[in-house]
Amino acid sequence: MLKRLWLVFAQVCTVCLAALFTVSTLRPDLLNRSAPTPPSAALPLPPANSQTAPVVSNANVVAAAGLSDAAKRALPSVVKIATSAERRFRHPLMEDPMFERFFGRDRQMRESQPLTGQGSGVIVRADGYILTNNHVVEGAEKIQVELYDKRVFAAKKIGVDPESDLAVIKIEATELPALAFDDSEKLSPGDFVLAIGNPFGVFGNSVTMGIVSALGRTQIGDGSPFESFIQTDAAINQGNSGGALVNASGNLVGINTSIFTRTGDFSGIGFAIPTTIAKPILEQLIANGEVRRGYLGATLGSITPELKERLSLRDSKGAFVAAVLDDGPGARGGVRPNDVIIEINGRAVTDRTDAINVIASTPPERTISLKLLRGSDTKEVSVTLGKRPTVTRTRTQR
């Protein structure tokens, strides 16, 4: 009896398995209908007339919406700047003796050539202060600012800083949409950014999107020591100089200043002055009309692999003191050649550029503490900084 029951059970199982195999092979949709779909796997259905089912990424939708909001927030704060000047020169005939014989030396025969330029700027205070590049307004006799709402104002220079290529101008207006600053040190390579400006001075405010390609770029301009650029692939063209580089929140993180190109056109490499450098300079230009930088009186260099080996250093962090000016602030404070600056006011120094920017951002006559590596010893000295001599620079886009 038990043997017969076991035989019947085995036959029933065999038939069921055969039926399941047949259905799964010929009509798998019948099995899918019976399986409930988890809520998290549910996808929106395409329209009835759709030929293909679109793939929608929620992350992309959120990112696109966020960048759109960022652009709306920043666009009204970016202005168009037009400059003009006249270059006057003496006519070459004035040097001709025959001409002088007939017309005399007292005749004023001069010619002039109009010079025009354009760029962008960022409203940083509601009472009319605008931050831009020095090379946008350099040499300008007249400056005209066009706002996002098409109102036009005459502007005057408040202060310029050729070494950082920054300038502040002002228009007589109130309740302007000032753009909020954000900390550029929070940026990381790969972060989304927007470049906003007036390309070629004819298109009005335009927005381009890109990412942060790199941070702390140096040796970009004309050898200024105060370089620590944000590199981005957001399209920047002539006329964008002085415009805003904003993050995904719509806050200012940089001032677009130059491109690297071999053709004159944008090639995917643009540079912006980070707000960590621009904001203190802005405040000094508004307060004093100039930038007063601290001066150590020493030549600083990077820690190269050869230098690291020669000085038996554990890592490449710090700034190497290559030379010290006799009777300069550093020499009076005890800084010597071949020292390595590893801390300034208790803050670790990463490299030469970091040390230069920290010292320069400190007001003259302020005393700072330096931690130095001198051979195998660690020294701490106090240095009262001097005032850095003003250097005139002319920056051009490359």
VEXDRENLUM-772887 format. One record per residue (C-alpha): residue number from 1; residue in three letters; x, y, z. Coordinates in steps of 0.5 Angstrom, whole numbers, plus 500, padded with zeros to 3 digits. Example, Ala and Ser with C-alpha at 12.3 -4.5 7.8 and 13.67 -1.06 7.14 Angstrom:
+-----+------+-----+-----+-----+
! pos ! code !  px !  py !  pz !
+-----+------+-----+-----+-----+
!   1 !  ala ! 525 ! 491 ! 516 !
!   2 !  ser ! 527 ! 498 ! 514 !
+-----+------+-----+-----+-----+
//
This chain:
+-----+------+-----+-----+-----+
! pos ! code !  px !  py !  pz !
+-----+------+-----+-----+-----+
!   1 !  met ! 500 ! 500 ! 500 !
!   2 !  leu ! 506 ! 505 ! 502 !
!   3 !  lys ! 509 ! 503 ! 496 !
!   4 !  arg ! 503 ! 505 ! 491 !
!   5 !  leu ! 502 ! 512 ! 495 !
!   6 !  trp ! 510 ! 513 ! 494 !
!   7 !  leu ! 509 ! 511 ! 486 !
!   8 !  val ! 503 ! 516 ! 486 !
!   9 !  phe ! 506 ! 522 ! 489 !
!  10 !  ala ! 513 ! 521 ! 485 !
!  11 !  gln ! 508 ! 521 ! 478 !
!  12 !  val ! 505 ! 527 ! 481 !
!  13 !  cys ! 511 ! 531 ! 482 !
!  14 !  thr ! 514 ! 529 ! 475 !
!  15 !  val ! 508 ! 532 ! 472 !
!  16 !  cys ! 508 ! 538 ! 476 !
!  17 !  leu ! 515 ! 539 ! 474 !
!  18 !  ala ! 514 ! 538 ! 467 !
!  19 !  ala ! 508 ! 543 ! 466 !
!  20 !  leu ! 512 ! 548 ! 470 !
!  21 !  phe ! 518 ! 547 ! 465 !
!  22 !  thr ! 513 ! 547 ! 459 !
!  23 !  val ! 510 ! 554 ! 461 !
!  24 !  ser ! 516 ! 557 ! 463 !
!  25 !  thr ! 519 ! 556 ! 456 !
!  26 !  leu ! 513 ! 557 ! 452 !
!  27 !  arg ! 509 ! 563 ! 456 !
!  28 !  pro ! 514 ! 566 ! 461 !
!  29 !  asp ! 509 ! 572 ! 462 !
!  30 !  leu ! 504 ! 568 ! 465 !
!  31 !  leu ! 509 ! 567 ! 471 !
!  32 !  asn ! 511 ! 574 ! 471 !
!  33 !  arg ! 503 ! 576 ! 472 !
!  34 !  ser ! 503 ! 572 ! 478 !
!  35 !  ala ! 509 ! 575 ! 482 !
!  36 !  pro ! 507 ! 582 ! 485 !
!  37 !  thr ! 512 ! 588 ! 483 !
!  38 !  pro ! 515 ! 591 ! 489 !
!  39 !  pro ! 514 ! 598 ! 490 !
!  40 !  ser ! 521 ! 601 ! 489 !
!  41 !  ala ! 522 ! 597 ! 482 !
!  42 !  ala ! 515 ! 601 ! 479 !
!  43 !  leu ! 517 ! 605 ! 473 !
!  44 !  pro ! 513 ! 610 ! 470 !
!  45 !  leu ! 509 ! 608 ! 464 !
!  46 !  pro ! 511 ! 611 ! 457 !
!  47 !  pro ! 505 ! 614 ! 453 !
!  48 !  ala ! 501 ! 610 ! 449 !
!  49 !  asn ! 504 ! 612 ! 442 !
!  50 !  ser ! 511 ! 612 ! 445 !
!  51 !  gln ! 516 ! 607 ! 441 !
!  52 !  thr ! 521 ! 606 ! 446 !
!  53 !  ala ! 520 ! 607 ! 453 !
!  54 !  pro ! 525 ! 613 ! 456 !
!  55 !  val ! 530 ! 611 ! 462 !
!  56 !  val ! 529 ! 617 ! 467 !
!  57 !  ser ! 534 ! 618 ! 472 !
!  58 !  asn ! 531 ! 621 ! 479 !
!  59 !  ala ! 538 ! 624 ! 480 !
!  60 !  asn ! 539 ! 627 ! 473 !
!  61 !  val ! 532 ! 631 ! 474 !
!  62 !  val ! 534 ! 633 ! 481 !
!  63 !  ala ! 541 ! 636 ! 479 !
!  64 !  ala ! 538 ! 639 ! 473 !
!  65 !  ala ! 532 ! 642 ! 477 !
!  66 !  gly ! 538 ! 645 ! 482 !
!  67 !  leu ! 542 ! 648 ! 477 !
!  68 !  ser ! 536 ! 651 ! 474 !
!  69 !  asp ! 535 ! 654 ! 480 !
!  70 !  ala ! 542 ! 656 ! 481 !
!  71 !  ala ! 542 ! 660 ! 475 !
!  72 !  lys ! 536 ! 664 ! 476 !
!  73 !  arg ! 539 ! 666 ! 483 !
!  74 !  ala ! 545 ! 668 ! 480 !
!  75 !  leu ! 543 ! 671 ! 473 !
!  76 !  pro ! 540 ! 678 ! 476 !
!  77 !  ser ! 547 ! 679 ! 479 !
!  78 !  val ! 551 ! 679 ! 473 !
!  79 !  val ! 552 ! 685 ! 469 !
!  80 !  lys ! 555 ! 687 ! 462 !
!  81 !  ile ! 561 ! 692 ! 463 !
!  82 !  ala ! 563 ! 697 ! 457 !
!  83 !  thr ! 569 ! 701 ! 457 !
!  84 !  ser ! 572 ! 707 ! 452 !
!  85 !  ala ! 578 ! 711 ! 452 !
!  86 !  glu ! 582 ! 715 ! 447 !
!  87 !  arg ! 589 ! 714 ! 445 !
!  88 !  arg ! 592 ! 720 ! 443 !
!  89 !  phe ! 598 ! 721 ! 439 !
!  90 !  arg ! 602 ! 726 ! 435 !
!  91 !  his ! 602 ! 726 ! 427 !
!  92 !  pro ! 608 ! 724 ! 424 !
!  93 !  leu ! 608 ! 730 ! 420 !
!  94 !  met ! 610 ! 734 ! 426 !
!  95 !  glu ! 617 ! 732 ! 426 !
!  96 !  asp ! 618 ! 734 ! 418 !
!  97 !  pro ! 622 ! 740 ! 418 !
!  98 !  met ! 619 ! 742 ! 411 !
!  99 !  phe ! 612 ! 742 ! 415 !
! 100 !  glu ! 614 ! 746 ! 421 !
! 101 !  arg ! 617 ! 751 ! 416 !
! 102 !  phe ! 610 ! 752 ! 413 !
! 103 !  phe ! 606 ! 751 ! 419 !
! 104 !  gly ! 610 ! 753 ! 425 !
! 105 !  arg ! 612 ! 749 ! 431 !
! 106 !  asp ! 606 ! 752 ! 435 !
! 107 !  arg ! 601 ! 748 ! 431 !
! 108 !  gln ! 598 ! 743 ! 435 !
! 109 !  met ! 596 ! 737 ! 430 !
! 110 !  arg ! 594 ! 731 ! 434 !
! 111 !  glu ! 590 ! 725 ! 432 !
! 112 !  ser ! 586 ! 720 ! 437 !
! 113 !  gln ! 584 ! 713 ! 436 !
! 114 !  pro ! 578 ! 711 ! 440 !
! 115 !  leu ! 579 ! 704 ! 444 !
! 116 !  thr ! 573 ! 700 ! 447 !
! 117 !  gly ! 573 ! 694 ! 451 !
! 118 !  gln ! 567 ! 689 ! 454 !
! 119 !  gly ! 567 ! 685 ! 460 !
! 120 !  ser ! 563 ! 682 ! 465 !
! 121 !  gly ! 562 ! 684 ! 473 !
! 122 !  val ! 558 ! 681 ! 479 !
! 123 !  ile ! 554 ! 685 ! 484 !
! 124 !  val ! 557 ! 684 ! 491 !
! 125 !  arg ! 553 ! 689 ! 495 !
! 126 !  ala ! 546 ! 692 ! 494 !
! 127 !  asp ! 548 ! 699 ! 494 !
! 128 !  gly ! 552 ! 699 ! 487 !
! 129 !  tyr ! 559 ! 695 ! 488 !
! 130 !  ile ! 561 ! 691 ! 483 !
! 131 !  leu ! 567 ! 686 ! 483 !
! 132 !  thr ! 570 ! 685 ! 476 !
! 133 !  asn ! 577 ! 684 ! 473 !
! 134 !  asn ! 583 ! 689 ! 473 !
! 135 !  his ! 584 ! 688 ! 465 !
! 136 !  val ! 577 ! 689 ! 464 !
! 137 !  val ! 577 ! 696 ! 466 !
! 138 !  glu ! 585 ! 698 ! 466 !
! 139 !  gly ! 586 ! 704 ! 462 !
! 140 !  ala ! 578 ! 706 ! 461 !
! 141 !  glu ! 576 ! 713 ! 461 !
! 142 !  lys ! 569 ! 711 ! 461 !
! 143 !  ile ! 566 ! 705 ! 464 !
! 144 !  gln ! 558 ! 704 ! 463 !
! 145 !  val ! 554 ! 698 ! 466 !
! 146 !  glu ! 548 ! 695 ! 464 !
! 147 !  leu ! 544 ! 691 ! 469 !
! 148 !  tyr ! 540 ! 685 ! 467 !
! 149 !  asp ! 534 ! 689 ! 467 !
! 150 !  lys ! 537 ! 693 ! 461 !
! 151 !  arg ! 538 ! 699 ! 466 !
! 152 !  val ! 545 ! 703 ! 464 !
! 153 !  phe ! 549 ! 707 ! 469 !
! 154 !  ala ! 556 ! 710 ! 469 !
! 155 !  ala ! 561 ! 707 ! 473 !
! 156 !  lys ! 567 ! 710 ! 477 !
! 157 !  lys ! 573 ! 706 ! 479 !
! 158 !  ile ! 573 ! 705 ! 487 !
! 159 !  gly ! 580 ! 701 ! 487 !
! 160 !  val ! 584 ! 696 ! 482 !
! 161 !  asp ! 589 ! 690 ! 484 !
! 162 !  pro ! 593 ! 688 ! 478 !
! 163 !  glu ! 597 ! 683 ! 482 !
! 164 !  ser ! 590 ! 679 ! 483 !
! 165 !  asp ! 587 ! 682 ! 477 !
! 166 !  leu ! 581 ! 684 ! 481 !
! 167 !  ala ! 578 ! 691 ! 481 !
! 168 !  val ! 572 ! 694 ! 484 !
! 169 !  ile ! 567 ! 699 ! 481 !
! 170 !  lys ! 561 ! 703 ! 483 !
! 171 !  ile ! 554 ! 705 ! 480 !
! 172 !  glu ! 549 ! 710 ! 483 !
! 173 !  ala ! 544 ! 705 ! 485 !
! 174 !  thr ! 540 ! 702 ! 491 !
! 175 !  glu ! 537 ! 695 ! 492 !
! 176 !  leu ! 541 ! 691 ! 487 !
! 177 !  pro ! 541 ! 684 ! 487 !
! 178 !  ala ! 547 ! 682 ! 490 !
! 179 !  leu ! 550 ! 675 ! 489 !
! 180 !  ala ! 552 ! 671 ! 496 !
! 181 !  phe ! 559 ! 669 ! 497 !
! 182 !  asp ! 560 ! 662 ! 498 !
! 183 !  asp ! 567 ! 658 ! 501 !
! 184 !  ser ! 571 ! 656 ! 495 !
! 185 !  glu ! 575 ! 651 ! 499 !
! 186 !  lys ! 569 ! 647 ! 499 !
! 187 !  leu ! 569 ! 645 ! 492 !
! 188 !  ser ! 572 ! 639 ! 490 !
! 189 !  pro ! 574 ! 636 ! 483 !
! 190 !  gly ! 568 ! 634 ! 479 !
! 191 !  asp ! 563 ! 639 ! 483 !
! 192 !  phe ! 558 ! 642 ! 478 !
! 193 !  val ! 559 ! 650 ! 477 !
! 194 !  leu ! 556 ! 655 ! 472 !
! 195 !  ala ! 560 ! 660 ! 469 !
! 196 !  ile ! 555 ! 667 ! 467 !
! 197 !  gly ! 557 ! 673 ! 463 !
! 198 !  asn ! 557 ! 676 ! 457 !
! 199 !  pro ! 560 ! 673 ! 451 !
! 200 !  phe ! 563 ! 677 ! 446 !
! 201 !  gly ! 559 ! 683 ! 449 !
! 202 !  val ! 553 ! 682 ! 444 !
! 203 !  phe ! 549 ! 676 ! 447 !
! 204 !  gly ! 547 ! 678 ! 454 !
! 205 !  asn ! 548 ! 674 ! 460 !
! 206 !  ser ! 549 ! 667 ! 458 !
! 207 !  val ! 550 ! 661 ! 462 !
! 208 !  thr ! 554 ! 655 ! 461 !
! 209 !  met ! 555 ! 649 ! 465 !
! 210 !  gly ! 561 ! 645 ! 467 !
! 211 !  ile ! 565 ! 642 ! 473 !
! 212 !  val ! 571 ! 643 ! 477 !
! 213 !  ser ! 577 ! 640 ! 473 !
! 214 !  ala ! 582 ! 642 ! 478 !
! 215 !  leu ! 584 ! 647 ! 484 !
! 216 !  gly ! 590 ! 651 ! 486 !
! 217 !  arg ! 592 ! 652 ! 479 !
! 218 !  thr ! 598 ! 656 ! 478 !
! 219 !  gln ! 603 ! 659 ! 473 !
! 220 !  ile ! 597 ! 661 ! 469 !
! 221 !  gly ! 598 ! 669 ! 468 !
! 222 !  asp ! 604 ! 673 ! 468 !
! 223 !  gly ! 608 ! 670 ! 474 !
! 224 !  ser ! 604 ! 673 ! 479 !
! 225 !  pro ! 605 ! 670 ! 486 !
! 226 !  phe ! 598 ! 670 ! 488 !
! 227 !  glu ! 595 ! 665 ! 484 !
! 228 !  ser ! 591 ! 659 ! 486 !
! 229 !  phe ! 586 ! 658 ! 480 !
! 230 !  ile ! 579 ! 654 ! 480 !
! 231 !  gln ! 580 ! 650 ! 473 !
! 232 !  thr ! 573 ! 649 ! 470 !
! 233 !  asp ! 571 ! 646 ! 463 !
! 234 !  ala ! 565 ! 651 ! 463 !
! 235 !  ala ! 565 ! 655 ! 457 !
! 236 !  ile ! 568 ! 662 ! 458 !
! 237 !  asn ! 570 ! 666 ! 452 !
! 238 !  gln ! 572 ! 674 ! 451 !
! 239 !  gly ! 567 ! 678 ! 454 !
! 240 !  asn ! 566 ! 673 ! 460 !
! 241 !  ser ! 572 ! 676 ! 464 !
! 242 !  gly ! 570 ! 679 ! 471 !
! 243 !  gly ! 563 ! 674 ! 471 !
! 244 !  ala ! 561 ! 669 ! 476 !
! 245 !  leu ! 563 ! 662 ! 477 !
! 246 !  val ! 557 ! 659 ! 482 !
! 247 !  asn ! 556 ! 653 ! 485 !
! 248 !  ala ! 550 ! 648 ! 485 !
! 249 !  ser ! 547 ! 653 ! 490 !
! 250 !  gly ! 547 ! 659 ! 486 !
! 251 !  asn ! 553 ! 662 ! 490 !
! 252 !  leu ! 559 ! 666 ! 488 !
! 253 !  val ! 565 ! 661 ! 488 !
! 254 !  gly ! 570 ! 665 ! 483 !
! 255 !  ile ! 571 ! 670 ! 478 !
! 256 !  asn ! 572 ! 668 ! 471 !
! 257 !  thr ! 579 ! 671 ! 469 !
! 258 !  ser ! 582 ! 667 ! 463 !
! 259 !  ile ! 582 ! 661 ! 459 !
! 260 !  phe ! 588 ! 657 ! 456 !
! 261 !  thr ! 588 ! 657 ! 448 !
! 262 !  arg ! 592 ! 656 ! 442 !
! 263 !  thr ! 587 ! 658 ! 437 !
! 264 !  gly ! 584 ! 664 ! 441 !
! 265 !  asp ! 577 ! 660 ! 442 !
! 266 !  phe ! 575 ! 657 ! 448 !
! 267 !  ser ! 578 ! 650 ! 448 !
! 268 !  gly ! 575 ! 647 ! 455 !
! 269 !  ile ! 580 ! 650 ! 460 !
! 270 !  gly ! 578 ! 656 ! 464 !
! 271 !  phe ! 580 ! 659 ! 470 !
! 272 !  ala ! 577 ! 663 ! 476 !
! 273 !  ile ! 579 ! 667 ! 482 !
! 274 !  pro ! 577 ! 663 ! 488 !
! 275 !  thr ! 573 ! 667 ! 493 !
! 276 !  thr ! 578 ! 665 ! 498 !
! 277 !  ile ! 582 ! 670 ! 495 !
! 278 !  ala ! 577 ! 675 ! 492 !
! 279 !  lys ! 573 ! 677 ! 498 !
! 280 !  pro ! 579 ! 679 ! 502 !
! 281 !  ile ! 581 ! 684 ! 496 !
! 282 !  leu ! 574 ! 686 ! 495 !
! 283 !  glu ! 574 ! 688 ! 502 !
! 284 !  gln ! 580 ! 692 ! 502 !
! 285 !  leu ! 579 ! 695 ! 495 !
! 286 !  ile ! 572 ! 698 ! 498 !
! 287 !  ala ! 575 ! 700 ! 505 !
! 288 !  asn ! 582 ! 703 ! 502 !
! 289 !  gly ! 582 ! 704 ! 495 !
! 290 !  glu ! 588 ! 699 ! 495 !
! 291 !  val ! 590 ! 692 ! 497 !
! 292 !  arg ! 595 ! 692 ! 503 !
! 293 !  arg ! 599 ! 686 ! 503 !
! 294 !  gly ! 604 ! 683 ! 508 !
! 295 !  tyr ! 611 ! 682 ! 506 !
! 296 !  leu ! 616 ! 677 ! 509 !
! 297 !  gly ! 622 ! 679 ! 505 !
! 298 !  ala ! 624 ! 672 ! 503 !
! 299 !  thr ! 624 ! 668 ! 497 !
! 300 !  leu ! 619 ! 662 ! 498 !
! 301 !  gly ! 620 ! 656 ! 493 !
! 302 !  ser ! 616 ! 649 ! 493 !
! 303 !  ile ! 619 ! 642 ! 496 !
! 304 !  thr ! 622 ! 638 ! 490 !
! 305 !  pro ! 623 ! 631 ! 491 !
! 306 !  glu ! 631 ! 633 ! 490 !
! 307 !  leu ! 630 ! 638 ! 496 !
! 308 !  lys ! 626 ! 633 ! 500 !
! 309 !  glu ! 632 ! 628 ! 499 !
! 310 !  arg ! 637 ! 633 ! 501 !
! 311 !  leu ! 634 ! 636 ! 507 !
! 312 !  ser ! 632 ! 629 ! 509 !
! 313 !  leu ! 624 ! 631 ! 510 !
! 314 !  arg ! 619 ! 627 ! 511 !
! 315 !  asp ! 614 ! 629 ! 506 !
! 316 !  ser ! 613 ! 635 ! 501 !
! 317 !  lys ! 609 ! 640 ! 505 !
! 318 !  gly ! 611 ! 647 ! 507 !
! 319 !  ala ! 615 ! 652 ! 503 !
! 320 !  phe ! 622 ! 653 ! 502 !
! 321 !  val ! 626 ! 659 ! 504 !
! 322 !  ala ! 631 ! 660 ! 498 !
! 323 !  ala ! 633 ! 667 ! 500 !
! 324 !  val ! 632 ! 672 ! 505 !
! 325 !  leu ! 632 ! 680 ! 504 !
! 326 !  asp ! 638 ! 683 ! 509 !
! 327 !  asp ! 635 ! 687 ! 514 !
! 328 !  gly ! 628 ! 685 ! 511 !
! 329 !  pro ! 622 ! 683 ! 516 !
! 330 !  gly ! 624 ! 676 ! 516 !
! 331 !  ala ! 631 ! 677 ! 517 !
! 332 !  arg ! 629 ! 681 ! 523 !
! 333 !  gly ! 625 ! 676 ! 526 !
! 334 !  gly ! 630 ! 670 ! 525 !
! 335 !  val ! 628 ! 667 ! 518 !
! 336 !  arg ! 634 ! 664 ! 515 !
! 337 !  pro ! 635 ! 661 ! 508 !
! 338 !  asn ! 634 ! 653 ! 507 !
! 339 !  asp ! 629 ! 654 ! 513 !
! 340 !  val ! 622 ! 650 ! 511 !
! 341 !  ile ! 616 ! 654 ! 513 !
! 342 !  ile ! 611 ! 648 ! 516 !
! 343 !  glu ! 606 ! 653 ! 520 !
! 344 !  ile ! 603 ! 660 ! 520 !
! 345 !  asn ! 600 ! 662 ! 526 !
! 346 !  gly ! 598 ! 655 ! 528 !
! 347 !  arg ! 596 ! 653 ! 521 !
! 348 !  ala ! 599 ! 648 ! 517 !
! 349 !  val ! 602 ! 650 ! 510 !
! 350 !  thr ! 601 ! 646 ! 504 !
! 351 !  asp ! 606 ! 649 ! 499 !
! 352 !  arg ! 609 ! 655 ! 497 !
! 353 !  thr ! 603 ! 658 ! 494 !
! 354 !  asp ! 599 ! 657 ! 501 !
! 355 !  ala ! 604 ! 660 ! 505 !
! 356 !  ile ! 605 ! 666 ! 500 !
! 357 !  asn ! 597 ! 667 ! 500 !
! 358 !  val ! 597 ! 667 ! 507 !
! 359 !  ile ! 602 ! 672 ! 508 !
! 360 !  ala ! 600 ! 677 ! 503 !
! 361 !  ser ! 593 ! 677 ! 506 !
! 362 !  thr ! 595 ! 679 ! 513 !
! 363 !  pro ! 596 ! 686 ! 514 !
! 364 !  pro ! 602 ! 690 ! 514 !
! 365 !  glu ! 605 ! 691 ! 521 !
! 366 !  arg ! 602 ! 685 ! 524 !
! 367 !  thr ! 606 ! 680 ! 528 !
! 368 !  ile ! 605 ! 673 ! 525 !
! 369 !  ser ! 608 ! 666 ! 528 !
! 370 !  leu ! 612 ! 661 ! 524 !
! 371 !  lys ! 614 ! 654 ! 525 !
! 372 !  leu ! 620 ! 652 ! 521 !
! 373 !  leu ! 624 ! 646 ! 520 !
! 374 !  arg ! 632 ! 648 ! 520 !
! 375 !  gly ! 636 ! 642 ! 519 !
! 376 !  ser ! 633 ! 636 ! 524 !
! 377 !  asp ! 630 ! 642 ! 529 !
! 378 !  thr ! 624 ! 645 ! 529 !
! 379 !  lys ! 624 ! 653 ! 531 !
! 380 !  glu ! 618 ! 658 ! 532 !
! 381 !  val ! 619 ! 665 ! 531 !
! 382 !  ser ! 615 ! 671 ! 531 !
! 383 !  val ! 616 ! 676 ! 525 !
! 384 !  thr ! 612 ! 683 ! 524 !
! 385 !  leu ! 611 ! 684 ! 517 !
! 386 !  gly ! 612 ! 690 ! 512 !
! 387 !  lys ! 608 ! 692 ! 507 !
! 388 !  arg ! 609 ! 689 ! 500 !
! 389 !  pro ! 611 ! 694 ! 495 !
! 390 !  thr ! 606 ! 695 ! 489 !
! 391 !  val ! 608 ! 691 ! 483 !
! 392 !  thr ! 604 ! 694 ! 476 !
! 393 !  arg ! 602 ! 688 ! 472 !
! 394 !  thr ! 598 ! 687 ! 465 !
! 395 !  arg ! 594 ! 681 ! 465 !
! 396 !  thr ! 592 ! 678 ! 458 !
! 397 !  gln ! 588 ! 672 ! 456 !
! 398 !  arg ! 592 ! 666 ! 454 !
+-----+------+-----+-----+-----+
//
